[in-house]
């Protein structure tokens, strides 16, 4: 396997559209790195640049220390798994797995060994004689993974490989991909728009927006310390609650909003917050840190609009003026929709952002 280095990669199309703008990141040997972001953020374009399917306007791409900007795709020693599987319908599973190896002139005995090993790893041993039409969606995805696996490349590139599967199959295939990576420790770059996939699979995650990296971090650091308002609103399901107002300090911190003052209490980040006193900020609160409480303990009240029970937890959809809020609570007796609910904030779990630039304030 190999490390991959992206240094100020840029992609500008003939019409002037910038698809990727100055992306720099180091992917370690054996790491599973996830590229995530909304549609059009540049994640697939970046993956195709690494694969050699898109030209690089500027910057440098290194694989295993070697500059690959001008190298043909076949000379980069990468294997790519596409969203649509791209299996040959007239070939059996075994023939699909072996096709790339035959093109590269591998010996029949070596082809048979690699195909057998990949089929055993992916649980396809009993389906080697089947055609793609006879396979389930999950089995077809395994064949697509296996076709990459038999190549034994330096780098695996996966472009939204689970997007065509139903929710149950996506879950099982996420587990399968994570298991394979632990077993093989192959350098893998995985593209998805699904933040759940990103959070559960990635050892590190690159969050992209508008072709620009917003944050590179571990899943939990992204969730607990988002670098800016975009990451705060994108990572997490339901999304972080965001309230705009003026930060004040008088007998503790408070946020003066158009809906009234919200007491924030004392903060461990007081030194960082102090310079923002009397300035406009955005308060971020995760749904699990916005909890119904006794009226005497409430920092504000909001109207309960919709209750969403999802099994082991319940989402309370609330409204504070025109501001929509979500609270994540454990299953229990809950007030009826239309009720005013007193709400409290979890101390030490609040996030502040500069209202102008969107950057995080404090740690």
Beta strands, then each sheet from edge to edge (+ up, - down):
strand 1: 4-12
strand 2: 18-27
strand 3: 32-36
strand 4: 58-63
strand 5: 66-67
strand 6: 78-81
strand 7: 155-159
strand 8: 187-192
strand 9: 204-209
strand 10: 212-217
strand 11: 241-249
strand 12: 253-257
strand 13: 260-265
strand 14: 280-285
strand 15: 290-292
strand 16: 300-309
strand 17: 314-320
strand 18: 323-329
strand 19: 340-345
strand 20: 350-354
strand 21: 360-361
sheet 1: 2+ 1- 4+ 5-
sheet 2: 6+ 7+ 8+ 3+ 9+ 10-
sheet 3: 13+ 12- 11+ 14- 20+ 21-
sheet 4: 15+ 19- 16+ 17- 18+
end
